[in-house]
Amino acid sequence: MAAGAFPYLLGHSEIAFLYGVERQTSQLWRTRGVLPEPDFVVSGNPYWFLPTVLGLAEPHVREADKERLKAFKAERRGWCVVDKVEAMPPVIGLKEIPWLFGKKYGDIYQWRTRNSFAEEDAVVSGSPLWLLDTVLSDAEERSRTVLPEAVERVRAGEREGLKPRGRKKSTESKPEPPALPPTRSYKPDEADLDEVTAFIKEIWAAGLTVSVRAKR
């Protein structure tokens, strides 16, 4: 892979373009399992590698238009084909950039509004994306401090909506919640106020919520 090359990442808009369908159709393919789980997630948005997308093709059912594919690549000269996450350079979006600087999203928005931030390397399905190296180089030129631990999080594969590679879900079983106390009914002129109060306090002490519903 060429150094500094941006990988072919496709969202629903690009998939729809290649197959000559509506964006909603691509979304429907995902719902029906035709389109597999995203190869990568950036700022909470799903993306697929070009080989994955072309692999959806099925004669007389779904076919990627050759001319559209040619135009797609022509508009993205210098991009590179990847087929696995490990081969990707670190790519980030607007939700990860604040991590790097210890800033809020609004701060990054202001930088962009004032043309005081690196131009995105790509826009995929309407969302701007940057190579991590682009952002770090821009920060160095502008003498902006970046947080090393945040850089490591990104390099480890962590993104908004995506856990770092290698972090497995806990295999420990969660403890069973405590049993709810038996339901009690209190009728007019038969209920003891102290007893009702004690019952409610018992429920609160267990960290539970009390809902009162009238019943005939």
N, C-alpha and C positions, 0 to 999 in steps of 0.2 A: 504494500500500500504506500502510495506516495506521501511523503511527509507533508503535513498541513492540509491534506486533502479531506474534503468533507464527504462523509459516507452517504450513499443513496438511502435516504429514509423517506418512506411514503406514508401519508395519512389517508384518510378516507377520500379527500378531494383528488389526490394523485391517483389512487386506485381506480376511482370512478372515471377519471380522464383516460387512463390506459385501456379500460374495458368499454369505454363509450356508454357508460350508464350514469344514472343519477347518484349523487353522494349518498342518498338514503338507501340505495340498493347495496352499496358497499357496507353500510352500517347493518343492513339486514343480513348480509352474508355472514357478518360476525355473529349476529344473534343466532343464526341457524347453524353455526359451526363450520360453514364453508371457508370462512376466513379464520385462521387459527388465532390463538392468543397473540398479543403484540410481541414482536421481537424485542422491543425496547419501549420504555416509558420516560418521557421528559416533561417536567412541569405538569404531571398528571395527564398528559396527552399520549395516546397510543400511536406507535409507529411500527412499520414493517420494513424489512429489508427487500430490496428489489427481487432477489431470487425467490423469496417467499411469495411475493405478489405474482410473479410470472408463473409460479407453480400452481396457481389457482386455475390456470387455463385447462379447459376440457373441450375437445373438438365438438362443435355444434351445440355446445352448452354455454361455455364462457371462453372467449378468445380475446387476448390482448391484441389491439390493433397495431400492426407493425409500423405504420406511418406515425401513429401517435407515440409509440415507444421511441422512434427515431427523433421526433421533435422534443420529446421529454429529455432525452440525453443531450440533444443539441443545446438546450437551454441551461444545462448544468454541466458544461464543459469543465473538466478538472475534478469532477466528483469521482468517487471510487466505489466499487462494488464490495460489499462485505456480506457475509452470510452467517456470522456469529458475533455475539456481543464482545467476546475477547479480542476480536480483530478491530473493533471500533476505537477511534480516538475519543477522548471524553467530550461529549456534547451536552450542553446545558441550555436551559431556557430561563424565562423571566422569574420563575419561582426559586431557582437555585442560585441565581446571581446574588441576591441579598445575603445568602449564607456566607459568601466569600468575603464580603465587606462588613458583616455585622450590621447591616442596614435594613431598613424597611423597604417594602416594595415601592412606596411613594417616593423614596429617595432615588431609587434607580429610575423611576419614571421621570423625575425631574432632570436627571442627568441626560436621559435620552431626548427629552423635550428641548434642552439647551444645547444639543449636539455636543455633549461632553461625555460621550461614551462610545465605545467601538460599535461600528455598524455591524448588524447581524451577518453571519456567514451564510445564512439561508433562511427562507421562509417556507415552512412546510404546512400545508393545510391551514394557512392563515396565521400560524404561530412563528415568531422569530426564534431562531436557534443560533447558538454560538459554539465554536470550538473553545474548550477551556483555555488553550494556549492563546487564543485571540484576546480573551478577557484579561488574562494575566499580563500579557504584553502591553495592553492598553493601560492597565493599572500601573505598571512600572513607568510608562511614559508620563503619566499624570501624577506620579508620586503618591498613589493611593495605596494604603495599607490593606493587605489581604490577610485573612486568618488562615494560618497553615493547617489547623485542624479541619477547617471547612474544605480546603483544597484536597486533603486526604480523603474526606468523606466522598467527594465527587470522584476522585480517582479510584476509590474502592467500588464505585458503581451506584452509590446512593443517589436517588433522585426523589423529587416530590412524587409520592404515590408508588415508589419502588424501593424495596429494601436492598442493602448492599449485597453483592454476590457473595455466596458463602454463608450468609446468615440464615440459619435454619430455624424453622418454627419450633417452639418448645414442644418436647414430647411429654412433658409432665402433664398429668391430668389435672384439671381444675377441680377444686373442692366442690362438693355438692352444696348448694345453697341451703340454709336452715329451713326446716319445715315450717309452714305457716300455721299459726295457732288456729284451732277449730273456730268456725263461724259461730257467733252468738247473736241472739235476737233479744231486743229489749222493747217490751210493750209499754204503752202509756199506763201509768199508775202501778206498774209492776217492777219497773227498773229502779235499782238503787244507784243513785248518782255516784257514790263513792266507788261502787263496783265497776260502773262504766268508765270512770276516770282511771281506775287502776288497770283496766283492760287496755285502754288506749296507751297508757304509759308503758305497758308491757310490750306493745307492738312497736312503739317508738324506740324503746331500748334495744330492740332487735334490729334497728336500722331499717324498719319497714315503713310504708306509707299507709295512712288511714284514709279511706274514702267512705263517706256517709251517704247512704241511699235510703230514701223513704220507701216503705213498703206497706201496702194495705193489709 
